């Protein structure tokens, strides 16, 4: 059964905004109290948050589809709908968020770091919010905007100061168990370590973390063994420690060839691993043959510029010197890192000539309009309501889309699409002088807002209509 997962594909969907309400306030002796439809609630966001208590992405491996709640629709009496609840997804420290193409969206390091993976949709305005001096009684409301959806890849990269790398069964797990309080599984067969292990080491006044990752074998950077799956956990470490087995029973291996192989895998993997500070640990010198081999290869390794330590994790030989040497190297690496600056709010104003939309003529003759505002307005329009369609036409005309279509060469009857190909509204263009709502009728009037007339008033109106009809006949009759 899988107990550790460090890479998952997650499908997140934010909540949709609630629809606005079209309502008229009515009460005794006050049949037309004006529009009182409330706004729809905002949809909930999907937010990733770094939580130090979370160490694996296992939950998302089993449940990769996550959705926030939607906002509630508005109601009459100026009652706005309830906002949807944000969905908080805890992730381990060191999680990298990518899109499906591999582009990094967020690098989440540090407790409490947040990233909005999907943004909730806006709630639609009710007719009370849409009323104005020119539109006193709107008979429509705006629809809520659908919530954002995204497929993301979460990849965990362990945050540690020191990484222990080496062949399987080189003694990495044993070393981390004696340097720290970590209790990894230890056995004498290859690939005992199936998940990265973290430990905290104290050397004098210095406290640092050390990571033990599964063993590497030739071809690990191309996917052989378990190395490729966990080399990513070495990327964030400041110092690499080669743990070499001096008592291996395999005749074709020795510490120097093991080191050369691991170095080649680190180089092939990339990510700057071949440029990190390094140290070499010759393990298992408690074995007589191991001690002799360590003394034999040590001069060669030191000639290459490595700082070499001969130790025995089992017999606890040379551990104190190693821990203090690691603390010194970690301290130097930390001092060399640039200090993190305080978070800045970057303001990027739009260009003065940015219209907020684009009009492009495609190969099939269709004119496509793209832009955040027109696409959102289309999604918020109830096309079964003529007044709502007219309101959309007014907004598009004021934004300058009609003028841009004429400038682009559009003619009467040409197809115009607003939005992306998979979710566009397509219509035949009819250029007009006045905006759409004014063509559909007098702005802001709706039969639902007509007050009931008394019976005596209705009789007088009918008599006036008959009198007017008789007068028109008399004026027309030449006799």
Buried (B, 14 or more C-beta within 10 A) or exposed (E): EEEBBBBBEBBBBBBBBBBBBBBBBEEEEEEEEBBBBBBBBBBBBBBBBBBEEBBBBBBBBEEBEBBBBBBBBBBBEBBBBBBBBBBBBBBBBBBBBBEEEEEEBBBBBEEEBEBBBBBBBBBBBBBBBBBEEEBEBBBBBBBBBBBBEBEBBBBBBBBBBBBBBBBBBBBBBBBBBBBBEBEBEBEEEBBBBBBBBBBBBEBEEBEBBBBBBBBBBBBBBEEEBBBBBBBBBBBBBBBBBBBBBBBBEEEEBBBBEBBEBBBBBBEBBEBEBBEBBBBBBBBBBBBEEBBEBBEEBBEEBEEEEBBBBBBBBBEEBBBEEBBEBBBEBBBEBEEEEEEEEEEEEEEEEEEEEEBEBEBEBEEEEBBBBBBEBBBBBBBBBBEEBBBBBBBBBBBBBEBBBBEBBEEBEBEEEBBBBBBEEEEBBEEEBEEEEEBBBBEBEEBBBBEEBEEEEEEEEEEEEEEEEEEEEEEEEEEEEEE
